[in-house]
Amino acid sequence: MTAPSQAVQAATTASVGQAVVEHEDTAFGLGPPGWVALSMIVVILLMVWKKVPQLIGRGLDAKIATIRKQLDEAAALRAEAEAMRADIQKKAAEAHKEAEAILKGAQTEANQLVAQAKIDADQLIERRAKMAEDKIAAAERSAIADVRARAASAAASAAAAIIGQRHDAGADKALIDRTIAGLN
């Protein structure tokens, strides 16, 4: 049957109500799914014959080796970083201990300086108080001497005035004679 006669037969069968059966074209006894399967088998056989899976395997192996190398480098870098971190932590702990020791030394020195400053201040206060007391005592002695000198001067002036008023030349002679007699 030819293609136009098949179409006419399908149209007449469809109008009568009978089932339409389409006929597939085949080449060498294979339909389209068979040819697809056959072409896939041929492509797979060509790939096996040209050793494509081995090429893919070698490429994957090379990629795996590169990744493995990168992982090894990363592990080495991590180990180095951890060693550096441990070293830095150790140095930080030592620096912290040194800082604490310096701080304790500074506190001790500061306490000693404060204690010495208190002692020096107390001694300075004592010296200044003694100097003030000495100045006050000197001023008192000077004032007493001045008062005594003025009192003696006033007494001498008063005595001279009283003697001048009460004694005359005769009374002076008797006083001088008694004084001379008392010296012998």
Buried (B, 14 or more C-beta within 10 A) or exposed (E): EEEEEEEEBBEEEEEEEEEEEEEEEEEEEEEEEEEEEEEEEEEEEEEEEEEEEEEEEEEEEEEEEEEEEEEEEEEEEEEEEEEEEEEEEEEEEEEEEEEEEEEEEEEEEEEEEEEEEEEEEEEEEEEEEEEEEEEEEEEEEEEEEEEEEEEEEEEEEEEEEEEEEEEEEEEEEEEEEEEEEEEE
